[in-house]
Amino acid sequence: AKTAELVAMLADANGWRRETASRLLFERRDKTAIEPLTKLAAESSSPLARMHALYVLDGLNALSPAIVLKGLADKQPHVRQHAVRLAERAADNSGEVRDKLLAMVADDNLEVRYQLAFTLGALTDAGRLMALAALARRDAADRWVRLAVLSSLNDGVGEVFAELASDKQFRQSDAGAKMLEALALQAGLAHREEDVAAVLKGLEGLAVDERRLAETLVRSLGEGLARQGSPLAKLLA
């Protein structure tokens, strides 16, 4: 098949044909495929074709910020989900892509937000922590989103804890308490003074009738610290 035929096959109803066409386009590295792939990603009536085109363009190192933005705004959630995944490299060089990703915490599809929680971990933008906090606030009841948020907090866990702990309605919900407990444990495991301090500072804002929650969070923080061989009492001193 010629390159143009392979590009057209990305819209085929048969999954084997789509995936094989994607592989062949990647293996051939034919730069003449870039223009029709870009058109397919932006204009095809097939969501699967738009998604495959994004991946092939990425494989050819030809996924431009403009096309990524198209994917992020796609009407089909499945395409948006994969565009979020593919946006990580483009976000390094495009403020528009970064801004769009941060705004997608308001996306109405859970799978899109789930992928976003992972992708935000690859960003260095200062707004990523508040975006992760927004996802945690909205989807704390979903254990997979909780795990995705935690996986993206190699740093900044204390800041996210403090933001969420300041929300009384959130912290008094079952899902919110579970999220805060997980964040306190991770802050202890991270064993960074600023994170521990942020958690302790956040606890100061709890009401008198939230003593049980405070005790749970201190235990979680202490457990994380103990795993790192650093007793909480020593740090407090």
Rosetta blueprint (number, residue, H / E / L):
1 A L
2 K L
3 T H
4 A H
5 E H
6 L H
7 V H
8 A H
9 M H
10 L L
11 A L
12 D L
13 A L
14 N L
15 G H
16 W H
17 R H
18 R H
19 E H
20 T H
21 A H
22 S H
23 R H
24 L H
25 L H
26 F H
27 E H
28 R H
29 R L
30 D L
31 K H
32 T H
33 A H
34 I H
35 E H
36 P H
37 L H
38 T H
39 K H
40 L H
41 A H
42 A H
43 E H
44 S L
45 S L
46 S L
47 P H
48 L H
49 A H
50 R H
51 M H
52 H H
53 A H
54 L H
55 Y H
56 V H
57 L H
58 D H
59 G H
60 L L
61 N L
62 A L
63 L L
64 S L
65 P H
66 A H
67 I H
68 V H
69 L H
70 K H
71 G H
72 L H
73 A L
74 D L
75 K L
76 Q L
77 P H
78 H H
79 V H
80 R H
81 Q H
82 H H
83 A H
84 V H
85 R H
86 L H
87 A H
88 E H
89 R H
90 A H
91 A H
92 D L
93 N L
94 S L
95 G H
96 E H
97 V H
98 R H
99 D H
100 K H
101 L H
102 L H
103 A H
104 M H
105 V H
106 A H
107 D L
108 D L
109 N L
110 L H
111 E H
112 V H
113 R H
114 Y H
115 Q H
116 L H
117 A H
118 F H
119 T H
120 L H
121 G H
122 A H
123 L L
124 T L
125 D L
126 A L
127 G L
128 R H
129 L H
130 M H
131 A H
132 L H
133 A H
134 A H
135 L H
136 A H
137 R H
138 R H
139 D H
140 A L
141 A L
142 D L
143 R H
144 W H
145 V H
146 R H
147 L H
148 A H
149 V H
150 L H
151 S H
152 S L
153 L L
154 N L
155 D L
156 G L
157 V H
158 G H
159 E H
160 V H
161 F H
162 A H
163 E H
164 L H
165 A H
166 S L
167 D L
168 K H
169 Q H
170 F H
171 R H
172 Q L
173 S L
174 D H
175 A H
176 G H
177 A H
178 K H
179 M H
180 L H
181 E H
182 A H
183 L H
184 A H
185 L H
186 Q H
187 A H
188 G H
189 L H
190 A H
191 H L
192 R L
193 E H
194 E H
195 D H
196 V H
197 A H
198 A H
199 V H
200 L H
201 K H
202 G H
203 L H
204 E H
205 G L
206 L L
207 A L
208 V H
209 D H
210 E H
211 R H
212 R H
213 L H
214 A H
215 E H
216 T H
217 L H
218 V H
219 R H
220 S H
221 L H
222 G H
223 E H
224 G H
225 L H
226 A H
227 R H
228 Q L
229 G L
230 S L
231 P L
232 L H
233 A H
234 K H
235 L H
236 L H
237 A L
